[in-house]
Amino acid sequence: MGLYTKECDPIGNVPHTLCNCSRHIQRRRSQRARLQERVVFKSGDLNIDNSGEKKFRLFNDIVKVFIEARWRWTILYCVIACVLTWFVFAAIWWILLYIHGDLESDHLPHASNLTEWKPCVREIYNFTSIFLFSIEVQTSIGYGSRAITLECPEAMFTMCIESITGKIIQSLIIGIVFAKLTKPKNRAQTLMFSKYAIINQRDGNLCMMFRVGNTRKSRIIASNINAYLIKYVADGIDLLNYHQIKLDLKVDASDDVLFIFPLTAVHKIDKRSPFFNVSAKELLKCNVEILVVFEGTIESTGQPVQTKSSYITNEILWGRRYLEPYYYKKSKQGFVIDFSKFDETYRVNTPLCTAKELFTYYENRSLRRLH
């Protein structure tokens, strides 16, 4: 069987040779770690530059920009928006009052008491007082001194427009703050994937596995896990032709997902799997990337949440098994999940041949037993 004659038994009965092969795999993996490119980072962010995207789209997606920005920038943007509108309307008020003549020295409040002049806005002395009046109108704060009169209809119209603008800005700020506080991305940060995917034997079949864990006590319901092979390049040839392949997954040998303990998603490498003809040695030569996606619903808010990650060639460990990260603690009368062991694996005897060769080996052995 090529690589496995004399060196590695397909059923994994030569531990010493297996260890030597595994060390060789680890050395090759570390050499490729810096060379391999990835489409999706471990954090779930896409490594894609939309160079064809139109410029100056900030104003089209201003609310989205505020929501996705960090808190310090969102607060800064909101403050700038408020202050800017105060200054803009203060300038409009200054123009109206200047045209009407309220800013002339003979018409200021200290001199208008001696004449019969009726200003558009009472108690206006300079631009500072106009700016304070703009704030009072937009925020519905009235101190009783500065107020419009019936002298200028355009002042009434301006006051209505500024009041409506202030309500719209306040509504947007409240909506943005609420959206940031409740957005699923914050909850997604508490969902974690294992650092490495592993390949070992389950019930005689080679299987690829990865883990998903929930670091909060609040539950995620209606959970669903998917995996996609989005890049498969061997010997410089893209075997996917820019298409993605959905991998068949079962979660802990079941189709129903009950997200209480960390989940292990299992991809059985059978005839339908794209890894059916890939051995441990051949996997090292391939440029592979597997996108994994977890979707669910936050029980407390009912909002959908999605988190994703990816595994490239040097993050797929052949011949490993995960440690169990949870145990029962009598002093607490309950189960404890130790996430410090979430990524830990240990070595197990695993065939280094392809799943196809392993299937043929077991089939021939069964035939020999029948005869």
C-alpha positions as CSV (number, residue, x, y, z in Angstrom):
1,M,0.0,0.0,0.0
2,G,2.8,2.4,-0.9
3,L,3.6,4.6,2.1
4,Y,2.2,2.1,4.6
5,T,4.0,-1.1,3.6
6,K,6.7,-1.9,6.2
7,E,6.4,1.6,7.7
8,C,2.8,2.0,8.9
9,D,0.1,-0.7,9.4
10,P,-3.2,0.6,8.0
11,I,-5.0,-0.5,11.2
12,G,-2.5,1.3,13.4
13,N,-0.7,-1.5,15.1
14,V,2.8,0.1,14.9
15,P,2.9,2.8,17.5
16,H,6.6,3.6,17.3
17,T,6.5,4.1,13.5
18,L,3.3,6.0,13.9
19,C,5.0,8.4,16.3
20,N,7.9,8.9,13.8
21,C,5.4,9.6,11.0
22,S,3.5,12.0,13.2
23,R,6.7,13.9,14.1
24,H,7.4,14.3,10.4
25,I,3.9,15.6,9.9
26,Q,4.3,18.1,12.7
27,R,7.6,19.4,11.2
28,R,6.1,19.7,7.8
29,R,3.1,21.5,9.3
30,S,5.3,24.1,11.1
31,Q,7.2,24.8,7.9
32,R,3.9,25.5,6.0
33,A,2.4,27.6,8.8
34,R,3.7,30.9,7.5
35,L,3.3,30.2,3.8
36,Q,-0.4,29.2,3.6
37,E,-3.0,31.9,2.9
38,R,-6.5,31.8,4.3
39,V,-9.8,33.2,3.2
40,V,-11.3,33.4,6.7
41,F,-9.3,34.3,9.9
42,K,-9.7,32.3,13.1
43,S,-11.7,35.2,14.5
44,G,-14.3,34.7,11.7
45,D,-13.3,37.9,9.8
46,L,-13.1,37.6,6.1
47,N,-9.7,38.2,4.5
48,I,-11.2,39.8,1.5
49,D,-10.6,43.3,0.1
50,N,-13.6,44.7,-1.8
51,S,-11.5,46.8,-4.1
52,G,-14.4,47.2,-6.5
53,E,-16.6,48.8,-3.8
54,K,-17.6,52.4,-4.5
55,K,-15.9,55.1,-2.6
56,F,-17.6,57.6,-0.3
57,R,-20.3,55.2,0.8
58,L,-20.1,56.3,4.4
59,F,-23.2,58.5,4.1
60,N,-25.2,55.7,2.6
61,D,-24.5,53.4,5.6
62,I,-24.1,56.0,8.3
63,V,-26.2,54.1,10.8
64,K,-24.3,50.8,10.1
65,V,-21.0,52.6,10.5
66,F,-22.1,53.9,14.0
67,I,-23.3,50.4,15.1
68,E,-20.2,48.5,13.9
69,A,-17.7,51.1,15.2
70,R,-16.2,50.8,18.7
71,W,-18.0,52.4,21.6
72,R,-15.5,55.3,21.9
73,W,-16.0,56.2,18.2
74,T,-19.8,55.8,18.3
75,I,-20.0,58.1,21.3
76,L,-17.7,60.6,19.5
77,Y,-19.8,60.4,16.3
78,C,-23.0,61.1,18.3
79,V,-21.5,64.0,20.1
80,I,-20.2,65.5,16.9
81,A,-23.6,65.0,15.2
82,C,-25.3,66.9,18.0
83,V,-22.8,69.7,18.3
84,L,-22.7,70.1,14.5
85,T,-26.5,70.5,14.2
86,W,-26.4,73.0,17.1
87,F,-23.9,75.1,15.3
88,V,-25.6,74.8,11.9
89,F,-29.0,76.0,13.3
90,A,-27.2,78.7,15.4
91,A,-25.8,80.0,12.1
92,I,-29.3,79.9,10.5
93,W,-30.7,81.8,13.5
94,W,-27.9,84.4,13.3
95,I,-28.7,85.0,9.6
96,L,-32.4,85.4,10.4
97,L,-31.9,87.8,13.3
98,Y,-29.2,89.8,11.4
99,I,-31.6,90.3,8.4
100,H,-34.4,91.3,10.8
101,G,-32.1,93.8,12.5
102,D,-32.2,92.2,16.0
103,L,-28.4,92.3,16.3
104,E,-28.0,96.0,15.8
105,S,-26.8,97.9,18.9
106,D,-30.0,99.9,19.2
107,H,-32.2,96.8,19.1
108,L,-30.3,94.6,21.7
109,P,-32.2,93.7,24.9
110,H,-30.6,96.4,27.1
111,A,-31.6,99.1,24.5
112,S,-34.9,97.7,23.1
113,N,-36.7,98.5,26.4
114,L,-36.4,102.2,25.6
115,T,-37.9,101.7,22.1
116,E,-40.9,100.0,20.6
117,W,-38.7,97.4,18.7
118,K,-40.0,93.9,18.7
119,P,-37.3,91.3,18.1
120,C,-37.8,87.8,16.6
121,V,-36.2,86.2,19.6
122,R,-36.0,87.9,23.0
123,E,-32.8,88.1,25.1
124,I,-30.4,87.6,22.2
125,Y,-27.1,89.6,22.6
126,N,-24.5,87.8,20.4
127,F,-23.7,84.5,18.7
128,T,-23.1,82.8,22.1
129,S,-26.7,83.5,23.2
130,I,-27.9,82.4,19.8
131,F,-26.0,79.1,20.2
132,L,-27.6,78.6,23.6
133,F,-31.0,79.3,22.1
134,S,-30.3,76.7,19.4
135,I,-29.5,74.1,22.1
136,E,-32.7,74.9,24.0
137,V,-34.9,74.5,20.9
138,Q,-33.3,71.2,19.8
139,T,-33.3,69.6,23.2
140,S,-36.6,71.0,24.4
141,I,-35.0,72.9,27.2
142,G,-36.7,76.2,28.0
143,Y,-35.4,78.5,30.7
144,G,-38.0,81.2,30.2
145,S,-35.8,84.0,29.1
146,R,-35.0,83.4,25.4
147,A,-38.1,82.7,23.4
148,I,-39.4,83.6,19.9
149,T,-42.1,86.2,19.4
150,L,-44.9,86.6,16.8
151,E,-42.9,89.1,14.8
152,C,-41.1,86.6,12.5
153,P,-43.0,83.8,10.8
154,E,-39.7,82.4,9.4
155,A,-38.5,82.1,13.0
156,M,-41.5,79.9,13.8
157,F,-40.7,77.7,10.8
158,T,-37.0,77.4,11.7
159,M,-37.9,76.4,15.3
160,C,-40.2,73.6,14.0
161,I,-37.5,72.3,11.6
162,E,-34.9,72.3,14.4
163,S,-37.2,70.7,16.9
164,I,-38.0,67.9,14.4
165,T,-34.3,67.5,13.6
166,G,-33.5,67.2,17.3
167,K,-36.1,64.5,17.8
168,I,-34.8,62.5,14.8
169,I,-31.2,62.7,16.0
170,Q,-32.2,61.6,19.5
171,S,-34.2,58.7,18.1
172,L,-31.2,57.6,16.0
173,I,-28.8,57.8,19.0
174,I,-31.2,55.7,21.1
175,G,-31.6,53.2,18.3
176,I,-27.8,52.9,17.7
177,V,-27.1,52.5,21.5
178,F,-29.8,49.8,21.8
179,A,-28.6,48.0,18.7
180,K,-25.0,48.0,20.0
181,L,-26.0,46.7,23.4
182,T,-28.1,43.9,21.9
183,K,-26.3,43.0,18.7
184,P,-25.5,39.3,18.3
185,K,-21.9,39.9,17.6
186,N,-21.3,40.6,21.3
187,R,-22.8,37.2,22.1
188,A,-20.9,35.5,19.3
189,Q,-17.6,36.5,21.0
190,T,-18.4,34.1,23.9
191,L,-18.7,31.2,21.4
192,M,-15.4,29.5,20.6
193,F,-14.1,26.9,18.2
194,S,-11.3,24.6,19.0
195,K,-7.9,25.8,17.8
196,Y,-7.3,22.6,15.8
197,A,-9.4,20.2,13.9
198,I,-8.4,16.5,14.3
199,I,-8.6,13.3,12.3
200,N,-8.9,9.9,14.0
201,Q,-10.9,6.7,13.8
202,R,-14.5,6.3,15.0
203,D,-16.1,2.9,14.6
204,G,-13.4,1.9,12.1
205,N,-13.9,5.0,9.9
206,L,-11.6,8.0,9.6
207,C,-13.4,11.1,10.8
208,M,-12.5,14.8,10.9
209,M,-13.7,16.7,14.0
210,F,-13.8,20.1,15.6
211,R,-15.3,21.5,18.8
212,V,-17.6,24.4,19.6
213,G,-17.9,25.7,23.2
214,N,-20.2,28.3,24.9
215,T,-18.3,30.2,27.7
216,R,-21.5,31.7,29.1
217,K,-24.2,30.1,31.2
218,S,-27.0,31.6,29.1
219,R,-28.1,29.1,26.6
220,I,-28.1,29.1,22.8
221,I,-31.1,27.3,21.4
222,A,-32.0,26.0,17.9
223,S,-28.3,25.4,17.2
224,N,-26.9,24.4,13.9
225,I,-23.3,23.6,12.7
226,N,-22.1,23.6,9.1
227,A,-18.7,23.1,7.5
228,Y,-17.6,24.0,4.0
229,L,-14.5,23.2,2.0
230,I,-13.8,26.5,0.4
231,K,-10.2,25.9,-0.8
232,Y,-8.5,22.8,-2.0
233,V,-5.3,23.3,-3.9
234,A,-2.9,20.4,-4.6
235,D,0.3,20.7,-6.7
236,G,-0.7,24.2,-7.8
237,I,-4.1,23.1,-9.1
238,D,-7.3,24.4,-7.6
239,L,-9.4,21.2,-7.3
240,L,-12.6,23.1,-6.4
241,N,-12.5,25.5,-9.3
242,Y,-13.6,28.3,-7.0
243,H,-16.6,26.4,-5.7
244,Q,-17.3,25.4,-2.2
245,I,-18.4,22.0,-1.0
246,K,-20.6,21.5,2.0
247,L,-19.3,18.7,4.3
248,D,-21.7,16.2,5.9
249,L,-21.6,16.8,9.7
250,K,-23.0,15.0,12.7
251,V,-22.8,16.5,16.1
252,D,-21.6,13.9,18.7
253,A,-23.0,11.1,16.5
254,S,-26.4,12.7,16.4
255,D,-28.4,15.1,14.2
256,D,-30.0,16.9,17.1
257,V,-27.9,19.6,18.8
258,L,-28.5,20.2,22.5
259,F,-25.9,22.8,23.4
260,I,-25.2,22.2,27.1
261,F,-21.6,20.9,27.0
262,P,-19.0,21.7,24.3
263,L,-20.1,20.0,21.1
264,T,-17.9,17.9,18.8
265,A,-18.9,18.1,15.1
266,V,-17.9,15.0,13.2
267,H,-17.3,14.7,9.5
268,K,-17.2,11.0,8.4
269,I,-14.6,10.6,5.6
270,D,-16.5,8.2,3.3
271,K,-17.1,8.0,-0.4
272,R,-19.0,11.2,-0.4
273,S,-16.2,13.1,1.3
274,P,-13.7,15.2,-0.7
275,F,-11.0,13.7,1.7
276,F,-11.8,10.1,0.7
277,N,-8.6,9.8,-1.4
278,V,-6.4,12.0,0.8
279,S,-3.8,10.5,3.1
280,A,-1.9,12.1,6.0
281,K,1.1,12.7,3.7
282,E,-1.0,14.0,0.8
283,L,-2.8,16.4,3.2
284,L,0.5,18.1,3.9
285,K,0.9,18.9,0.2
286,C,-2.5,20.3,-0.2
287,N,-3.6,23.9,0.5
288,V,-6.9,23.2,2.3
289,E,-9.2,25.6,4.1
290,I,-12.4,24.5,5.8
291,L,-14.9,27.2,6.9
292,V,-17.0,26.2,9.9
293,V,-20.2,28.1,10.9
294,F,-22.2,27.9,14.1
295,E,-25.7,29.4,14.1
296,G,-28.2,29.6,16.9
297,T,-30.7,31.7,18.7
298,I,-30.0,33.6,22.0
299,E,-32.5,32.3,24.5
300,S,-32.8,35.5,26.5
301,T,-33.4,37.9,23.5
302,G,-34.5,35.6,20.7
303,Q,-31.9,37.1,18.3
304,P,-30.1,34.9,15.9
305,V,-26.3,34.6,16.4
306,Q,-23.7,33.4,14.0
307,T,-20.0,32.8,14.6
308,K,-17.5,31.3,12.2
309,S,-13.9,30.2,11.9
310,S,-11.7,28.2,9.6
311,Y,-9.1,25.5,9.6
312,I,-6.2,25.4,7.2
313,T,-3.7,22.5,6.6
314,N,-1.4,23.2,9.5
315,E,-4.4,23.3,11.8
316,I,-5.6,19.8,11.0
317,L,-4.0,17.3,13.3
318,W,-3.9,13.7,12.2
319,G,-4.0,11.0,14.8
320,R,-5.3,13.1,17.8
321,R,-8.3,13.0,20.1
322,Y,-9.7,15.8,22.3
323,L,-9.5,15.7,26.1
324,E,-12.9,15.9,27.9
325,P,-13.1,19.4,29.3
326,Y,-15.9,18.8,31.8
327,Y,-16.2,16.8,35.0
328,Y,-18.6,16.4,38.0
329,K,-17.5,18.3,41.1
330,K,-19.0,17.0,44.3
331,S,-18.3,20.2,46.3
332,K,-20.4,22.2,43.9
333,Q,-22.9,19.4,43.3
334,G,-22.7,20.1,39.6
335,F,-20.6,19.8,36.4
336,V,-17.6,22.1,35.8
337,I,-16.4,22.9,32.3
338,D,-12.7,23.6,32.2
339,F,-12.1,25.7,29.1
340,S,-8.3,25.6,29.7
341,K,-8.5,22.0,28.3
342,F,-10.8,22.9,25.4
343,D,-8.0,22.8,22.8
344,E,-5.9,20.0,24.4
345,T,-5.5,16.8,22.5
346,Y,-3.6,13.5,23.0
347,R,-2.1,11.1,20.5
348,V,-4.0,8.0,19.4
349,N,-3.0,5.3,16.9
350,T,-4.6,6.3,13.6
351,P,-4.0,4.9,10.1
352,L,-2.1,7.3,7.9
353,C,-3.4,5.9,4.7
354,T,-6.4,7.2,2.8
355,A,-10.0,6.4,3.8
356,K,-10.4,4.5,0.5
357,E,-7.4,2.3,1.2
358,L,-8.6,1.7,4.8
359,F,-12.0,0.8,3.4
360,T,-10.4,-1.7,0.9
361,Y,-8.3,-3.1,3.7
362,Y,-11.2,-3.9,6.0
363,E,-13.3,-5.2,3.0
364,N,-10.5,-7.6,2.0
365,R,-10.0,-8.8,5.5
366,S,-13.7,-9.6,5.9
367,L,-13.6,-11.5,2.6
368,R,-10.6,-13.6,3.9
369,R,-12.5,-14.4,7.1
370,L,-15.5,-15.6,5.1
371,H,-13.3,-17.9,3.0
